[in-house]
Amino acid sequence: MKQVFNRNIFILGLGLCLGVLLAIGSNVMSKGGNVQEASNSGLPLEDIRTLSEVFGKIKEHYVEDVTDKQLLDNAIRGMLSGLDPHSSYLDKEGYQDLRVSTTGEFGGLGIVVGMEEGFVKVISPIDDTPAAKAGIKAGDIIIRLDDKPVKGMNLDDAVKIMRGAPGTKIELTVLREKAEKPLKFTLTREKIHVKSVKARTLDDGYGYVRISQFQDRTGDELRKAISKLKEENKNGLKGLVLDLRNNPGGLLEQAVEVSDAFITKGKIVSIKGRGGNNTSTRNATPNDYLNGAPMVVLVNGGSASASEIVAGALQDHKRAVLMGTRTFGKGSVQTVVPISNDTAIKLTTARYYTPSDRSIQAEGIEPDIVLDNLKLAENKGDVGLAPVKEADLEGHLENSAAKGSDKAKAEDAKKKRLSLVNEDYPIYEALNMLKGMAFISSASGK
């Protein structure tokens, strides 16, 4: 009895210390403009007594020995995971993984995941990773990892199973909307090196920039990519396609930097803590790296968090046309609060709002032009006789003004268009939209 009583006193004291630490953590975060100061309502002593009693019962009656540390870690995990899908406890390994992931190099399959009704849901596969190459898609529900059912696991356990030494294999069983039965994918783990920004010229004067996620140098990489595109296109950039599809987000400040590259004044995003108080606002600076050239932004259901901040800012400022499908709808801000040198908690501390004060939490952003990710197949069947043109007539007059080089350029442009249609139809449509916007802008003298 004395042993149990001492344990209860110990846990009660531990609970009081935990409450003080949480209050201190809340005050520290509030100074950063994210949340209000902790309430002065006091600690629920009766509930803490219940917690300490459950602790003692588990230690005394559980079928296997369990350490105090295991129970306390689980209690902390439960406190945080019960709040929302994005708050969590980061043990030593988890905290290290989080810090490494923002640099763009880590091990695993290359999937950003969350929990939904007890299963692991794919928020987005990351470009050029085993998951993306295997055909894993945003919205897929993972129900088995090898022979282990996911139901009943917490997210950390599922992620740990998916991680592993490069070269080892894992089988994912997934449910996919409109698929008649579960799909199975065998993936080989790799060391993941994520290149945040990729760029290329789509057509003379029209650039394409793909941001796969927002890492600690994404803003710098974007500016360098645009400078390179300007060098490639001697007559300047007439328009830009910014591809944020399947971009799961990342660092808030980098999303602000990317938005600021194209917006010259006004709000980019506002962040509001508990009760709408403690608001902080990020504003644009007077510099547009495209000098006002039109933009089309591609989004889909895998565009989340920081990518939604960029899409929402550009849409609200009418700086770009959004094309694609409704975005994921993650409108909350997580703050990482270190608890010790090697552990931390990731806590949802605020909601973010677009410049027009829209919250996209659980709603997402509706694009200006809805476009599904279609794939066009070439029709190789007999579709009848092609229409006869002047050039097909026997003895037709040649066009003396036409040059062989012009014909070659036209043929080359046609091949590029067909290649783009087959490779990525939304990009093809975005390019067509850009050309139309550039023509209208030129015709109106802007």
Secondary structure, 3 states (H helix, E strand, C coil): CHHHHHHHHHHHHHHHHHHHHHHHHHHHHHHCCCCCCCCCCCCCHHHHHHHHHHHHHHHHHCCCCCCHHHHHHHHHHHHHHCCCCCCEEECHHHHHHHHHHCCCEEEECCEEEEEECCEEEEEEECCCCHHHHHCCCCCCEEEEECCEECCCCCHHHHHHHHCCCCCCEEEEEEECCCCCCCEEEEEECEEEECCCEEEEEEECCEEEEEECCECCCHHHHHHHHHHHHHHHCCCCCCEEEEECCCCCCECHHHHHHHHHCCCCCCEEEEEECHHHCCCEEEECCCCCCCCCCCEEEEECCCCCCHHHHHHHHHHHCCCCEEEECCCCCCCEEEEEEECCCCCEEEEEEEEEECCCCCCCCCCCCCCCEECCCCCCCCCCCCCCCCCCCHHHCCCCCCCCCCCHHHHHHHHHHHHHHHHHHHHCHHHHHHHHHHHHHHHHHHHCCC
